[in-house]
């Protein structure tokens, strides 16, 4: 194509903003004059993105009351966004994850003759396989994070490219624990537990109190344990209140953002299921994965699960390499016991780090360039 393209993107939540920011970096390296607009967050803004709405507006959680309360607003945003994109007609639209929001929007734009791509293959290999029909209708091309996905999509007639996971290039193969502890003001000698109860308000509402109580049990068994909680800035005050309510206000360190530094600094982590578990695996940290959702959401989702694993490290390794404690099983005592097991079995930690190193190597690609090449193919 002549000149620099105009690319519209929609990224929901913190993880989508991170992925889209890295993608925009690759696109801007290829087209320095690129114009980008849509829905995004601060990492996208750093790449010159024009955010018509903030990605936080799309952050909801399962079939919770919060979803019902916010649904009308989300539908209104999507309607307004669709009308604006149809009027301005970008050269390509890229939906970054958020399939419930993006796939329907992509299908409407594609039907109107706008090229579309979807970045992050929806996890049809884990649950909701019926989404494959929506993907086929929505996307001219899918950018896949995991190496087995393009072949799976090809069997359904969907064009796709494996671009690697951008986090695998962003995170060093051998993280510097000492430097991270110094940067965070932590003791270099005492052990560190990272507590990550999620990046969405409803996740924090379901998990933070349980996680903080579990951390209290760990600290009771190991008084020298340093507990660090990286908090999405918008959730920082809510986490502070939960810490006070659970008696942990003076016993944990709340850090606005900086989750990668916290994962680099820690010895192990208690973590909500999601993209952050893959980040912890790339930092080669032992972890306990937990998740709680609204009971109705759990009852609806559980029968549709296609694999025995929920956490990404276990799915990618095709094994229970780290514990998963879900819903009623995620009690403070059970979580604490699972965390302490890692500290009592260093040989198990060594074996896990070898598995995670192999996983890291398999996911490390020049994601920004490969993704830009695929988008360039759509624009040719």
TORKOL-4160 file (C-alpha; in steps of 0.2 Angstrom, whole numbers, padded with zeros to 4 digits, m for minus):
380
<pt num="1" X="0000" Y="0000" Z="0000"/>
<pt num="2" X="0005" Y="0018" Z="m0002"/>
<pt num="3" X="0010" Y="0028" Z="0013"/>
<pt num="4" X="0007" Y="0024" Z="0031"/>
<pt num="5" X="m0008" Y="0014" Z="0036"/>
<pt num="6" X="m0022" Y="0018" Z="0048"/>
<pt num="7" X="m0025" Y="0004" Z="0060"/>
<pt num="8" X="m0039" Y="0002" Z="0073"/>
<pt num="9" X="m0037" Y="m0009" Z="0088"/>
<pt num="10" X="m0047" Y="m0014" Z="0103"/>
<pt num="11" X="m0038" Y="m0021" Z="0118"/>
<pt num="12" X="m0047" Y="m0025" Z="0134"/>
<pt num="13" X="m0039" Y="m0026" Z="0151"/>
<pt num="14" X="m0021" Y="m0025" Z="0157"/>
<pt num="15" X="m0015" Y="m0040" Z="0147"/>
<pt num="16" X="m0023" Y="m0035" Z="0131"/>
<pt num="17" X="m0015" Y="m0017" Z="0133"/>
<pt num="18" X="0002" Y="m0025" Z="0136"/>
<pt num="19" X="0000" Y="m0036" Z="0120"/>
<pt num="20" X="m0006" Y="m0022" Z="0109"/>
<pt num="21" X="0007" Y="m0011" Z="0115"/>
<pt num="22" X="0021" Y="m0023" Z="0110"/>
<pt num="23" X="0012" Y="m0026" Z="0093"/>
<pt num="24" X="0011" Y="m0007" Z="0090"/>
<pt num="25" X="0029" Y="m0006" Z="0093"/>
<pt num="26" X="0032" Y="m0018" Z="0079"/>
<pt num="27" X="0020" Y="m0009" Z="0067"/>
<pt num="28" X="0027" Y="0008" Z="0070"/>
<pt num="29" X="0045" Y="0001" Z="0067"/>
<pt num="30" X="0038" Y="m0005" Z="0050"/>
<pt num="31" X="0027" Y="0011" Z="0047"/>
<pt num="32" X="0034" Y="0026" Z="0057"/>
<pt num="33" X="0020" Y="0037" Z="0051"/>
<pt num="34" X="0006" Y="0024" Z="0057"/>
<pt num="35" X="m0010" Y="0031" Z="0064"/>
<pt num="36" X="m0019" Y="0020" Z="0077"/>
<pt num="37" X="m0035" Y="0022" Z="0086"/>
<pt num="38" X="m0049" Y="0013" Z="0096"/>
<pt num="39" X="m0049" Y="0006" Z="0113"/>
<pt num="40" X="m0033" Y="0004" Z="0123"/>
<pt num="41" X="m0023" Y="0008" Z="0139"/>
<pt num="42" X="m0007" Y="0016" Z="0144"/>
<pt num="43" X="0005" Y="0005" Z="0135"/>
<pt num="44" X="m0003" Y="0008" Z="0119"/>
<pt num="45" X="m0004" Y="0026" Z="0123"/>
<pt num="46" X="0015" Y="0026" Z="0124"/>
<pt num="47" X="0016" Y="0020" Z="0106"/>
<pt num="48" X="0005" Y="0035" Z="0100"/>
<pt num="49" X="m0012" Y="0027" Z="0101"/>
<pt num="50" X="m0027" Y="0038" Z="0101"/>
<pt num="51" X="m0039" Y="0030" Z="0114"/>
<pt num="52" X="m0057" Y="0034" Z="0110"/>
<pt num="53" X="m0061" Y="0024" Z="0126"/>
<pt num="54" X="m0050" Y="0017" Z="0139"/>
<pt num="55" X="m0048" Y="m0002" Z="0140"/>
<pt num="56" X="m0053" Y="m0003" Z="0158"/>
<pt num="57" X="m0071" Y="0001" Z="0152"/>
<pt num="58" X="m0071" Y="m0017" Z="0145"/>
<pt num="59" X="m0064" Y="m0026" Z="0160"/>
<pt num="60" X="m0078" Y="m0037" Z="0167"/>
<pt num="61" X="m0078" Y="m0054" Z="0175"/>
<pt num="62" X="m0088" Y="m0070" Z="0171"/>
<pt num="63" X="m0107" Y="m0070" Z="0174"/>
<pt num="64" X="m0106" Y="m0059" Z="0189"/>
<pt num="65" X="m0118" Y="m0045" Z="0195"/>
<pt num="66" X="m0105" Y="m0033" Z="0189"/>
<pt num="67" X="m0106" Y="m0039" Z="0171"/>
<pt num="68" X="m0125" Y="m0037" Z="0171"/>
<pt num="69" X="m0123" Y="m0019" Z="0178"/>
<pt num="70" X="m0110" Y="m0014" Z="0165"/>
<pt num="71" X="m0117" Y="m0024" Z="0150"/>
<pt num="72" X="m0128" Y="m0010" Z="0144"/>
<pt num="73" X="m0113" Y="0002" Z="0144"/>
<pt num="74" X="m0102" Y="m0010" Z="0135"/>
<pt num="75" X="m0115" Y="m0013" Z="0121"/>
<pt num="76" X="m0117" Y="0005" Z="0119"/>
<pt num="77" X="m0098" Y="0008" Z="0117"/>
<pt num="78" X="m0097" Y="m0006" Z="0104"/>
<pt num="79" X="m0111" Y="0001" Z="0094"/>
<pt num="80" X="m0103" Y="0019" Z="0094"/>
<pt num="81" X="m0086" Y="0011" Z="0090"/>
<pt num="82" X="m0093" Y="0001" Z="0075"/>
<pt num="83" X="m0102" Y="0017" Z="0068"/>
<pt num="84" X="m0086" Y="0027" Z="0070"/>
<pt num="85" X="m0075" Y="0014" Z="0062"/>
<pt num="86" X="m0088" Y="0011" Z="0047"/>
<pt num="87" X="m0087" Y="0030" Z="0045"/>
<pt num="88" X="m0068" Y="0032" Z="0045"/>
<pt num="89" X="m0064" Y="0015" Z="0037"/>
<pt num="90" X="m0047" Y="0011" Z="0044"/>
<pt num="91" X="m0035" Y="0000" Z="0033"/>
<pt num="92" X="m0036" Y="m0014" Z="0045"/>
<pt num="93" X="m0045" Y="m0018" Z="0062"/>
<pt num="94" X="m0036" Y="m0028" Z="0075"/>
<pt num="95" X="m0045" Y="m0036" Z="0089"/>
<pt num="96" X="m0033" Y="m0040" Z="0103"/>
<pt num="97" X="m0040" Y="m0054" Z="0114"/>
<pt num="98" X="m0057" Y="m0049" Z="0122"/>
<pt num="99" X="m0066" Y="m0061" Z="0110"/>
<pt num="100" X="m0084" Y="m0058" Z="0117"/>
<pt num="101" X="m0082" Y="m0040" Z="0112"/>
<pt num="102" X="m0071" Y="m0041" Z="0097"/>
<pt num="103" X="m0077" Y="m0056" Z="0086"/>
<pt num="104" X="m0094" Y="m0049" Z="0083"/>
<pt num="105" X="m0087" Y="m0032" Z="0079"/>
<pt num="106" X="m0074" Y="m0040" Z="0068"/>
<pt num="107" X="m0088" Y="m0049" Z="0058"/>
<pt num="108" X="m0098" Y="m0033" Z="0055"/>
<pt num="109" X="m0082" Y="m0023" Z="0049"/>
<pt num="110" X="m0076" Y="m0038" Z="0038"/>
<pt num="111" X="m0094" Y="m0039" Z="0031"/>
<pt num="112" X="m0092" Y="m0020" Z="0026"/>
<pt num="113" X="m0076" Y="m0024" Z="0017"/>
<pt num="114" X="m0063" Y="m0019" Z="0031"/>
<pt num="115" X="m0049" Y="m0031" Z="0033"/>
<pt num="116" X="m0048" Y="m0039" Z="0050"/>
<pt num="117" X="m0036" Y="m0048" Z="0061"/>
<pt num="118" X="m0037" Y="m0056" Z="0078"/>
<pt num="119" X="m0022" Y="m0056" Z="0090"/>
<pt num="120" X="m0023" Y="m0070" Z="0102"/>
<pt num="121" X="m0032" Y="m0086" Z="0096"/>
<pt num="122" X="m0047" Y="m0089" Z="0107"/>
<pt num="123" X="m0044" Y="m0104" Z="0118"/>
<pt num="124" X="m0055" Y="m0116" Z="0108"/>
<pt num="125" X="m0043" Y="m0130" Z="0113"/>
<pt num="126" X="m0047" Y="m0127" Z="0131"/>
<pt num="127" X="m0066" Y="m0123" Z="0131"/>
<pt num="128" X="m0080" Y="m0116" Z="0120"/>
<pt num="129" X="m0075" Y="m0125" Z="0104"/>
<pt num="130" X="m0090" Y="m0118" Z="0096"/>
<pt num="131" X="m0081" Y="m0101" Z="0094"/>
<pt num="132" X="m0072" Y="m0108" Z="0079"/>
<pt num="133" X="m0086" Y="m0103" Z="0068"/>
<pt num="134" X="m0086" Y="m0085" Z="0075"/>
<pt num="135" X="m0068" Y="m0084" Z="0072"/>
<pt num="136" X="m0070" Y="m0090" Z="0054"/>
<pt num="137" X="m0083" Y="m0077" Z="0051"/>
<pt num="138" X="m0074" Y="m0063" Z="0060"/>
<pt num="139" X="m0055" Y="m0063" Z="0055"/>
<pt num="140" X="m0046" Y="m0063" Z="0039"/>
<pt num="141" X="m0030" Y="m0068" Z="0049"/>
<pt num="142" X="m0027" Y="m0074" Z="0067"/>
<pt num="143" X="m0010" Y="m0070" Z="0075"/>
<pt num="144" X="m0007" Y="m0085" Z="0087"/>
<pt num="145" X="0004" Y="m0085" Z="0103"/>
<pt num="146" X="0006" Y="m0103" Z="0104"/>
<pt num="147" X="0014" Y="m0115" Z="0091"/>
<pt num="148" X="0000" Y="m0128" Z="0090"/>
<pt num="149" X="m0013" Y="m0115" Z="0086"/>
<pt num="150" X="m0011" Y="m0112" Z="0067"/>
<pt num="151" X="m0013" Y="m0130" Z="0063"/>
<pt num="152" X="m0029" Y="m0131" Z="0073"/>
<pt num="153" X="m0036" Y="m0116" Z="0065"/>
<pt num="154" X="m0031" Y="m0122" Z="0047"/>
<pt num="155" X="m0041" Y="m0138" Z="0050"/>
<pt num="156" X="m0056" Y="m0126" Z="0050"/>
<pt num="157" X="m0051" Y="m0115" Z="0035"/>
<pt num="158" X="m0044" Y="m0100" Z="0045"/>
<pt num="159" X="m0028" Y="m0092" Z="0040"/>
<pt num="160" X="m0016" Y="m0090" Z="0055"/>
<pt num="161" X="0002" Y="m0087" Z="0059"/>
<pt num="162" X="0012" Y="m0092" Z="0074"/>
<pt num="163" X="0021" Y="m0076" Z="0080"/>
<pt num="164" X="0027" Y="m0082" Z="0097"/>
<pt num="165" X="0022" Y="m0074" Z="0113"/>
<pt num="166" X="0029" Y="m0056" Z="0115"/>
<pt num="167" X="0031" Y="m0059" Z="0134"/>
<pt num="168" X="0044" Y="m0072" Z="0130"/>
<pt num="169" X="0055" Y="m0059" Z="0122"/>
<pt num="170" X="0052" Y="m0046" Z="0135"/>
<pt num="171" X="0056" Y="m0057" Z="0150"/>
<pt num="172" X="0074" Y="m0062" Z="0151"/>
<pt num="173" X="0079" Y="m0080" Z="0151"/>
<pt num="174" X="0088" Y="m0078" Z="0168"/>
<pt num="175" X="0079" Y="m0064" Z="0178"/>
<pt num="176" X="0090" Y="m0055" Z="0190"/>
<pt num="177" X="0082" Y="m0058" Z="0207"/>
<pt num="178" X="0095" Y="m0048" Z="0217"/>
<pt num="179" X="0093" Y="m0032" Z="0206"/>
<pt num="180" X="0074" Y="m0033" Z="0207"/>
<pt num="181" X="0074" Y="m0035" Z="0226"/>
<pt num="182" X="0086" Y="m0020" Z="0227"/>
<pt num="183" X="0074" Y="m0010" Z="0216"/>
<pt num="184" X="0059" Y="m0014" Z="0226"/>
<pt num="185" X="0068" Y="m0010" Z="0243"/>
<pt num="186" X="0067" Y="m0029" Z="0249"/>
<pt num="187" X="0079" Y="m0038" Z="0259"/>
<pt num="188" X="0091" Y="m0048" Z="0248"/>
<pt num="189" X="0091" Y="m0063" Z="0260"/>
<pt num="190" X="0074" Y="m0066" Z="0267"/>
<pt num="191" X="0062" Y="m0075" Z="0256"/>
<pt num="192" X="0049" Y="m0066" Z="0245"/>
<pt num="193" X="0031" Y="m0072" Z="0241"/>
<pt num="194" X="0022" Y="m0062" Z="0227"/>
<pt num="195" X="0003" Y="m0061" Z="0229"/>
<pt num="196" X="m0006" Y="m0057" Z="0212"/>
<pt num="197" X="m0025" Y="m0058" Z="0215"/>
<pt num="198" X="m0029" Y="m0052" Z="0197"/>
<pt num="199" X="m0031" Y="m0036" Z="0187"/>
<pt num="200" X="m0050" Y="m0034" Z="0187"/>
<pt num="201" X="m0061" Y="m0028" Z="0201"/>
<pt num="202" X="m0072" Y="m0043" Z="0202"/>
<pt num="203" X="m0056" Y="m0055" Z="0203"/>
<pt num="204" X="m0049" Y="m0045" Z="0217"/>
<pt num="205" X="m0066" Y="m0045" Z="0226"/>
<pt num="206" X="m0067" Y="m0064" Z="0224"/>
<pt num="207" X="m0048" Y="m0068" Z="0228"/>
<pt num="208" X="m0039" Y="m0054" Z="0237"/>
<pt num="209" X="m0046" Y="m0058" Z="0255"/>
<pt num="210" X="m0042" Y="m0077" Z="0253"/>
<pt num="211" X="m0025" Y="m0073" Z="0246"/>
<pt num="212" X="m0020" Y="m0062" Z="0260"/>
<pt num="213" X="m0026" Y="m0074" Z="0273"/>
<pt num="214" X="m0016" Y="m0088" Z="0264"/>
<pt num="215" X="m0001" Y="m0076" Z="0265"/>
<pt num="216" X="m0004" Y="m0074" Z="0283"/>
<pt num="217" X="m0003" Y="m0093" Z="0286"/>
<pt num="218" X="0013" Y="m0093" Z="0276"/>
<pt num="219" X="0021" Y="m0079" Z="0286"/>
<pt num="220" X="0015" Y="m0087" Z="0302"/>
<pt num="221" X="0025" Y="m0103" Z="0297"/>
<pt num="222" X="0040" Y="m0092" Z="0291"/>
<pt num="223" X="0040" Y="m0076" Z="0300"/>
<pt num="224" X="0054" Y="m0069" Z="0289"/>
<pt num="225" X="0044" Y="m0071" Z="0273"/>
<pt num="226" X="0042" Y="m0054" Z="0264"/>
<pt num="227" X="0025" Y="m0052" Z="0255"/>
<pt num="228" X="0023" Y="m0041" Z="0240"/>
<pt num="229" X="0008" Y="m0037" Z="0230"/>
<pt num="230" X="0009" Y="m0028" Z="0214"/>
<pt num="231" X="m0007" Y="m0018" Z="0211"/>
<pt num="232" X="m0015" Y="m0011" Z="0196"/>
<pt num="233" X="m0015" Y="0007" Z="0200"/>
<pt num="234" X="m0034" Y="0008" Z="0199"/>
<pt num="235" X="m0036" Y="m0006" Z="0211"/>
<pt num="236" X="m0023" Y="0000" Z="0224"/>
<pt num="237" X="m0034" Y="0008" Z="0236"/>
<pt num="238" X="m0046" Y="m0007" Z="0236"/>
<pt num="239" X="m0032" Y="m0019" Z="0240"/>
<pt num="240" X="m0026" Y="m0007" Z="0254"/>
<pt num="241" X="m0043" Y="m0008" Z="0262"/>
<pt num="242" X="m0044" Y="m0027" Z="0260"/>
<pt num="243" X="m0027" Y="m0028" Z="0268"/>
<pt num="244" X="m0033" Y="m0018" Z="0283"/>
<pt num="245" X="m0049" Y="m0029" Z="0284"/>
<pt num="246" X="m0039" Y="m0045" Z="0284"/>
<pt num="247" X="m0026" Y="m0039" Z="0297"/>
<pt num="248" X="m0012" Y="m0038" Z="0284"/>
<pt num="249" X="m0010" Y="m0019" Z="0282"/>
<pt num="250" X="0007" Y="m0019" Z="0291"/>
<pt num="251" X="0013" Y="m0036" Z="0284"/>
<pt num="252" X="0013" Y="m0034" Z="0266"/>
<pt num="253" X="0021" Y="m0022" Z="0253"/>
<pt num="254" X="0009" Y="m0015" Z="0240"/>
<pt num="255" X="0018" Y="m0009" Z="0225"/>
<pt num="256" X="0008" Y="0001" Z="0211"/>
<pt num="257" X="0011" Y="m0009" Z="0195"/>
<pt num="258" X="0029" Y="m0016" Z="0193"/>
<pt num="259" X="0022" Y="m0034" Z="0192"/>
<pt num="260" X="0037" Y="m0040" Z="0182"/>
<pt num="261" X="0050" Y="m0033" Z="0195"/>
<pt num="262" X="0040" Y="m0042" Z="0209"/>
<pt num="263" X="0040" Y="m0058" Z="0199"/>
<pt num="264" X="0058" Y="m0057" Z="0196"/>
<pt num="265" X="0061" Y="m0053" Z="0215"/>
<pt num="266" X="0051" Y="m0067" Z="0222"/>
<pt num="267" X="0054" Y="m0085" Z="0227"/>
<pt num="268" X="0037" Y="m0091" Z="0224"/>
<pt num="269" X="0020" Y="m0083" Z="0220"/>
<pt num="270" X="0001" Y="m0086" Z="0224"/>
<pt num="271" X="m0008" Y="m0080" Z="0208"/>
<pt num="272" X="m0024" Y="m0079" Z="0199"/>
<pt num="273" X="m0027" Y="m0089" Z="0184"/>
<pt num="274" X="m0024" Y="m0079" Z="0168"/>
<pt num="275" X="m0010" Y="m0071" Z="0158"/>
<pt num="276" X="0000" Y="m0067" Z="0174"/>
<pt num="277" X="0003" Y="m0086" Z="0177"/>
<pt num="278" X="0012" Y="m0087" Z="0160"/>
<pt num="279" X="0022" Y="m0072" Z="0165"/>
<pt num="280" X="0027" Y="m0081" Z="0182"/>
<pt num="281" X="0032" Y="m0096" Z="0172"/>
<pt num="282" X="0043" Y="m0086" Z="0160"/>
<pt num="283" X="0051" Y="m0079" Z="0176"/>
<pt num="284" X="0054" Y="m0098" Z="0181"/>
<pt num="285" X="0045" Y="m0095" Z="0198"/>
<pt num="286" X="0036" Y="m0109" Z="0207"/>
<pt num="287" X="0017" Y="m0105" Z="0209"/>
<pt num="288" X="0001" Y="m0110" Z="0216"/>
<pt num="289" X="m0014" Y="m0105" Z="0204"/>
<pt num="290" X="m0031" Y="m0101" Z="0211"/>
<pt num="291" X="m0047" Y="m0095" Z="0205"/>
<pt num="292" X="m0064" Y="m0090" Z="0211"/>
<pt num="293" X="m0079" Y="m0084" Z="0202"/>
<pt num="294" X="m0097" Y="m0081" Z="0205"/>
<pt num="295" X="m0105" Y="m0098" Z="0209"/>
<pt num="296" X="m0117" Y="m0096" Z="0194"/>
<pt num="297" X="m0102" Y="m0093" Z="0182"/>
<pt num="298" X="m0093" Y="m0108" Z="0189"/>
<pt num="299" X="m0108" Y="m0119" Z="0186"/>
<pt num="300" X="m0110" Y="m0113" Z="0168"/>
<pt num="301" X="m0091" Y="m0114" Z="0164"/>
<pt num="302" X="m0086" Y="m0130" Z="0172"/>
<pt num="303" X="m0095" Y="m0143" Z="0160"/>
<pt num="304" X="m0088" Y="m0134" Z="0145"/>
<pt num="305" X="m0070" Y="m0136" Z="0150"/>
<pt num="306" X="m0061" Y="m0147" Z="0137"/>
<pt num="307" X="m0044" Y="m0150" Z="0147"/>
<pt num="308" X="m0041" Y="m0155" Z="0165"/>
<pt num="309" X="m0030" Y="m0139" Z="0167"/>
<pt num="310" X="m0035" Y="m0121" Z="0169"/>
<pt num="311" X="m0018" Y="m0112" Z="0172"/>
<pt num="312" X="m0008" Y="m0108" Z="0156"/>
<pt num="313" X="0008" Y="m0116" Z="0162"/>
<pt num="314" X="m0001" Y="m0133" Z="0165"/>
<pt num="315" X="m0010" Y="m0132" Z="0148"/>
<pt num="316" X="0006" Y="m0128" Z="0139"/>
<pt num="317" X="0016" Y="m0141" Z="0148"/>
<pt num="318" X="0001" Y="m0153" Z="0146"/>
<pt num="319" X="0004" Y="m0158" Z="0165"/>
<pt num="320" X="0000" Y="m0152" Z="0182"/>
<pt num="321" X="0017" Y="m0145" Z="0184"/>
<pt num="322" X="0010" Y="m0132" Z="0197"/>
<pt num="323" X="m0005" Y="m0134" Z="0209"/>
<pt num="324" X="m0022" Y="m0127" Z="0204"/>
<pt num="325" X="m0035" Y="m0124" Z="0218"/>
<pt num="326" X="m0051" Y="m0118" Z="0211"/>
<pt num="327" X="m0067" Y="m0112" Z="0218"/>
<pt num="328" X="m0071" Y="m0120" Z="0235"/>
<pt num="329" X="m0054" Y="m0129" Z="0235"/>
<pt num="330" X="m0046" Y="m0112" Z="0236"/>
<pt num="331" X="m0046" Y="m0110" Z="0255"/>
<pt num="332" X="m0033" Y="m0100" Z="0264"/>
<pt num="333" X="m0026" Y="m0115" Z="0273"/>
<pt num="334" X="m0025" Y="m0126" Z="0257"/>
<pt num="335" X="m0017" Y="m0112" Z="0247"/>
<pt num="336" X="m0004" Y="m0109" Z="0261"/>
<pt num="337" X="0000" Y="m0128" Z="0262"/>
<pt num="338" X="0003" Y="m0129" Z="0243"/>
<pt num="339" X="0015" Y="m0114" Z="0244"/>
<pt num="340" X="0025" Y="m0121" Z="0258"/>
<pt num="341" X="0027" Y="m0137" Z="0249"/>
<pt num="342" X="0037" Y="m0128" Z="0236"/>
<pt num="343" X="0049" Y="m0121" Z="0250"/>
<pt num="344" X="0051" Y="m0138" Z="0257"/>
<pt num="345" X="0055" Y="m0147" Z="0241"/>
<pt num="346" X="0070" Y="m0138" Z="0232"/>
<pt num="347" X="0072" Y="m0153" Z="0220"/>
<pt num="348" X="0054" Y="m0150" Z="0214"/>
<pt num="349" X="0058" Y="m0132" Z="0211"/>
<pt num="350" X="0074" Y="m0136" Z="0200"/>
<pt num="351" X="0064" Y="m0148" Z="0189"/>
<pt num="352" X="0050" Y="m0135" Z="0187"/>
<pt num="353" X="0063" Y="m0122" Z="0182"/>
<pt num="354" X="0069" Y="m0134" Z="0168"/>
<pt num="355" X="0052" Y="m0136" Z="0161"/>
<pt num="356" X="0049" Y="m0117" Z="0161"/>
<pt num="357" X="0065" Y="m0114" Z="0153"/>
<pt num="358" X="0060" Y="m0126" Z="0139"/>
<pt num="359" X="0043" Y="m0118" Z="0138"/>
<pt num="360" X="0052" Y="m0100" Z="0137"/>
<pt num="361" X="0063" Y="m0106" Z="0122"/>
<pt num="362" X="0048" Y="m0112" Z="0112"/>
<pt num="363" X="0038" Y="m0096" Z="0114"/>
<pt num="364" X="0052" Y="m0084" Z="0110"/>
<pt num="365" X="0051" Y="m0077" Z="0093"/>
<pt num="366" X="0052" Y="m0060" Z="0085"/>
<pt num="367" X="0034" Y="m0057" Z="0088"/>
<pt num="368" X="0033" Y="m0039" Z="0084"/>
<pt num="369" X="0041" Y="m0042" Z="0066"/>
<pt num="370" X="0031" Y="m0058" Z="0063"/>
<pt num="371" X="0015" Y="m0049" Z="0068"/>
<pt num="372" X="0019" Y="m0034" Z="0057"/>
<pt num="373" X="0023" Y="m0045" Z="0042"/>
<pt num="374" X="0006" Y="m0054" Z="0044"/>
<pt num="375" X="m0003" Y="m0037" Z="0045"/>
<pt num="376" X="0007" Y="m0031" Z="0030"/>
<pt num="377" X="0001" Y="m0046" Z="0020"/>
<pt num="378" X="m0017" Y="m0040" Z="0024"/>
<pt num="379" X="m0013" Y="m0023" Z="0018"/>
<pt num="380" X="m0004" Y="m0028" Z="0002"/>
